[in-house]
């Protein structure tokens, strides 16, 4: 049987391959707060990762403002911290 990646399925594959539909991508966009930013979402995710790693000296202030507005980051004593939603958004693709 032909698989999505051009190879063949083997016994370890649990789900059959299928084409991504518009419904799949719209569901992902609804659950990903950064999807609306297109390619800038990559930079915003790196900003989230910088905050998580406490690399706060190099944070883009515009990105920080956007992330606070989205509810992904909160400020505590002038130090940015990820919210639970920010932690999830950091690793979404």
CNS distance restraints for C-alpha pairs under 8 A (distance, minus, plus):
assign (resid   1 and name CA) (resid   8 and name CA) 5.62 0.50 0.50
assign (resid   1 and name CA) (resid   9 and name CA) 5.97 0.50 0.50
assign (resid   2 and name CA) (resid   6 and name CA) 6.57 0.50 0.50
assign (resid   2 and name CA) (resid   7 and name CA) 6.19 0.50 0.50
assign (resid   2 and name CA) (resid   8 and name CA) 4.77 0.50 0.50
assign (resid   2 and name CA) (resid   9 and name CA) 6.42 0.50 0.50
assign (resid   3 and name CA) (resid   7 and name CA) 5.43 0.50 0.50
assign (resid   3 and name CA) (resid   8 and name CA) 5.03 0.50 0.50
assign (resid   3 and name CA) (resid   9 and name CA) 5.48 0.50 0.50
assign (resid   3 and name CA) (resid  16 and name CA) 7.77 0.50 0.50
assign (resid   3 and name CA) (resid  17 and name CA) 5.79 0.50 0.50
assign (resid   4 and name CA) (resid  17 and name CA) 5.49 0.50 0.50
assign (resid   4 and name CA) (resid  18 and name CA) 6.83 0.50 0.50
assign (resid   4 and name CA) (resid  19 and name CA) 7.64 0.50 0.50
assign (resid   9 and name CA) (resid  13 and name CA) 6.30 0.50 0.50
assign (resid  20 and name CA) (resid  24 and name CA) 6.16 0.50 0.50
assign (resid  20 and name CA) (resid  25 and name CA) 7.41 0.50 0.50
assign (resid  21 and name CA) (resid  25 and name CA) 6.71 0.50 0.50
assign (resid  22 and name CA) (resid  26 and name CA) 6.15 0.50 0.50
assign (resid  23 and name CA) (resid  27 and name CA) 6.12 0.50 0.50
assign (resid  24 and name CA) (resid  28 and name CA) 6.39 0.50 0.50
assign (resid  25 and name CA) (resid  29 and name CA) 6.17 0.50 0.50
assign (resid  26 and name CA) (resid  30 and name CA) 6.24 0.50 0.50
assign (resid  27 and name CA) (resid  31 and name CA) 6.44 0.50 0.50
assign (resid  28 and name CA) (resid  32 and name CA) 6.02 0.50 0.50
assign (resid  29 and name CA) (resid  33 and name CA) 7.26 0.50 0.50
assign (resid  29 and name CA) (resid  35 and name CA) 5.37 0.50 0.50
assign (resid  29 and name CA) (resid  36 and name CA) 7.41 0.50 0.50
assign (resid  32 and name CA) (resid  89 and name CA) 6.48 0.50 0.50
assign (resid  32 and name CA) (resid  92 and name CA) 7.02 0.50 0.50
assign (resid  33 and name CA) (resid  70 and name CA) 7.36 0.50 0.50
assign (resid  33 and name CA) (resid  89 and name CA) 6.98 0.50 0.50
assign (resid  34 and name CA) (resid  38 and name CA) 7.69 0.50 0.50
assign (resid  34 and name CA) (resid  41 and name CA) 5.39 0.50 0.50
assign (resid  34 and name CA) (resid  44 and name CA) 7.67 0.50 0.50
assign (resid  34 and name CA) (resid  89 and name CA) 7.36 0.50 0.50
assign (resid  35 and name CA) (resid  41 and name CA) 6.54 0.50 0.50
assign (resid  36 and name CA) (resid  41 and name CA) 7.83 0.50 0.50
assign (resid  37 and name CA) (resid  41 and name CA) 5.21 0.50 0.50
assign (resid  39 and name CA) (resid  43 and name CA) 7.64 0.50 0.50
assign (resid  40 and name CA) (resid  44 and name CA) 6.32 0.50 0.50
assign (resid  41 and name CA) (resid  45 and name CA) 6.06 0.50 0.50
assign (resid  42 and name CA) (resid  46 and name CA) 6.38 0.50 0.50
assign (resid  43 and name CA) (resid  47 and name CA) 6.26 0.50 0.50
assign (resid  44 and name CA) (resid  48 and name CA) 6.32 0.50 0.50
assign (resid  44 and name CA) (resid  63 and name CA) 6.14 0.50 0.50
assign (resid  44 and name CA) (resid  67 and name CA) 7.63 0.50 0.50
assign (resid  45 and name CA) (resid  49 and name CA) 6.25 0.50 0.50
assign (resid  45 and name CA) (resid  89 and name CA) 7.41 0.50 0.50
assign (resid  45 and name CA) (resid  90 and name CA) 5.18 0.50 0.50
assign (resid  45 and name CA) (resid  91 and name CA) 7.66 0.50 0.50
assign (resid  46 and name CA) (resid  50 and name CA) 6.08 0.50 0.50
assign (resid  46 and name CA) (resid  90 and name CA) 7.72 0.50 0.50
assign (resid  47 and name CA) (resid  51 and name CA) 6.23 0.50 0.50
assign (resid  47 and name CA) (resid  59 and name CA) 6.28 0.50 0.50
assign (resid  47 and name CA) (resid  60 and name CA) 7.29 0.50 0.50
assign (resid  47 and name CA) (resid  63 and name CA) 7.02 0.50 0.50
assign (resid  47 and name CA) (resid  64 and name CA) 7.53 0.50 0.50
assign (resid  48 and name CA) (resid  52 and name CA) 6.21 0.50 0.50
assign (resid  48 and name CA) (resid  82 and name CA) 7.23 0.50 0.50
assign (resid  48 and name CA) (resid  86 and name CA) 7.06 0.50 0.50
assign (resid  48 and name CA) (resid  87 and name CA) 7.81 0.50 0.50
assign (resid  48 and name CA) (resid  90 and name CA) 5.86 0.50 0.50
assign (resid  49 and name CA) (resid  53 and name CA) 6.14 0.50 0.50
assign (resid  49 and name CA) (resid  90 and name CA) 6.55 0.50 0.50
assign (resid  50 and name CA) (resid  54 and name CA) 6.08 0.50 0.50
assign (resid  50 and name CA) (resid  55 and name CA) 4.99 0.50 0.50
assign (resid  50 and name CA) (resid  56 and name CA) 6.65 0.50 0.50
assign (resid  50 and name CA) (resid  58 and name CA) 7.93 0.50 0.50
assign (resid  50 and name CA) (resid  59 and name CA) 7.09 0.50 0.50
assign (resid  51 and name CA) (resid  55 and name CA) 5.85 0.50 0.50
assign (resid  51 and name CA) (resid  56 and name CA) 5.90 0.50 0.50
assign (resid  51 and name CA) (resid  59 and name CA) 7.66 0.50 0.50
assign (resid  51 and name CA) (resid  80 and name CA) 6.51 0.50 0.50
assign (resid  51 and name CA) (resid  81 and name CA) 6.50 0.50 0.50
assign (resid  51 and name CA) (resid  82 and name CA) 7.05 0.50 0.50
assign (resid  52 and name CA) (resid  81 and name CA) 7.14 0.50 0.50
assign (resid  52 and name CA) (resid  82 and name CA) 6.71 0.50 0.50
assign (resid  55 and name CA) (resid  59 and name CA) 7.35 0.50 0.50
assign (resid  56 and name CA) (resid  79 and name CA) 7.72 0.50 0.50
assign (resid  56 and name CA) (resid  80 and name CA) 7.56 0.50 0.50
assign (resid  59 and name CA) (resid  63 and name CA) 7.65 0.50 0.50
assign (resid  59 and name CA) (resid  64 and name CA) 7.11 0.50 0.50
assign (resid  60 and name CA) (resid  64 and name CA) 6.26 0.50 0.50
assign (resid  61 and name CA) (resid  65 and name CA) 6.22 0.50 0.50
assign (resid  62 and name CA) (resid  66 and name CA) 6.34 0.50 0.50
assign (resid  63 and name CA) (resid  67 and name CA) 6.13 0.50 0.50
assign (resid  64 and name CA) (resid  68 and name CA) 6.13 0.50 0.50
assign (resid  64 and name CA) (resid  73 and name CA) 7.61 0.50 0.50
assign (resid  65 and name CA) (resid  69 and name CA) 6.18 0.50 0.50
assign (resid  66 and name CA) (resid  70 and name CA) 6.25 0.50 0.50
assign (resid  67 and name CA) (resid  71 and name CA) 6.29 0.50 0.50
assign (resid  67 and name CA) (resid  72 and name CA) 5.26 0.50 0.50
assign (resid  67 and name CA) (resid  73 and name CA) 5.59 0.50 0.50
assign (resid  68 and name CA) (resid  72 and name CA) 5.82 0.50 0.50
assign (resid  68 and name CA) (resid  73 and name CA) 4.75 0.50 0.50
assign (resid  68 and name CA) (resid  74 and name CA) 5.99 0.50 0.50
assign (resid  71 and name CA) (resid  83 and name CA) 7.16 0.50 0.50
assign (resid  71 and name CA) (resid  85 and name CA) 7.34 0.50 0.50
assign (resid  71 and name CA) (resid  86 and name CA) 7.42 0.50 0.50
assign (resid  72 and name CA) (resid  82 and name CA) 5.97 0.50 0.50
assign (resid  72 and name CA) (resid  83 and name CA) 5.28 0.50 0.50
assign (resid  72 and name CA) (resid  84 and name CA) 7.42 0.50 0.50
assign (resid  72 and name CA) (resid  85 and name CA) 5.50 0.50 0.50
assign (resid  72 and name CA) (resid  86 and name CA) 3.94 0.50 0.50
assign (resid  72 and name CA) (resid  87 and name CA) 7.65 0.50 0.50
assign (resid  72 and name CA) (resid  89 and name CA) 7.74 0.50 0.50
assign (resid  73 and name CA) (resid  80 and name CA) 6.36 0.50 0.50
assign (resid  73 and name CA) (resid  81 and name CA) 5.54 0.50 0.50
assign (resid  73 and name CA) (resid  82 and name CA) 4.50 0.50 0.50
assign (resid  73 and name CA) (resid  83 and name CA) 5.37 0.50 0.50
assign (resid  73 and name CA) (resid  86 and name CA) 6.18 0.50 0.50
assign (resid  74 and name CA) (resid  80 and name CA) 5.70 0.50 0.50
assign (resid  74 and name CA) (resid  81 and name CA) 5.33 0.50 0.50
assign (resid  74 and name CA) (resid  82 and name CA) 6.29 0.50 0.50
assign (resid  74 and name CA) (resid  83 and name CA) 6.50 0.50 0.50
assign (resid  75 and name CA) (resid  79 and name CA) 5.36 0.50 0.50
assign (resid  75 and name CA) (resid  80 and name CA) 4.49 0.50 0.50
assign (resid  75 and name CA) (resid  81 and name CA) 6.04 0.50 0.50
assign (resid  76 and name CA) (resid  80 and name CA) 6.34 0.50 0.50
assign (resid  76 and name CA) (resid  81 and name CA) 6.99 0.50 0.50
assign (resid  82 and name CA) (resid  86 and name CA) 5.15 0.50 0.50
assign (resid  82 and name CA) (resid  87 and name CA) 6.06 0.50 0.50
assign (resid  83 and name CA) (resid  87 and name CA) 6.33 0.50 0.50
assign (resid  84 and name CA) (resid  88 and name CA) 6.48 0.50 0.50
assign (resid  85 and name CA) (resid  89 and name CA) 6.08 0.50 0.50
assign (resid  86 and name CA) (resid  90 and name CA) 5.99 0.50 0.50
assign (resid  87 and name CA) (resid  91 and name CA) 7.26 0.50 0.50
assign (resid  88 and name CA) (resid  92 and name CA) 6.71 0.50 0.50
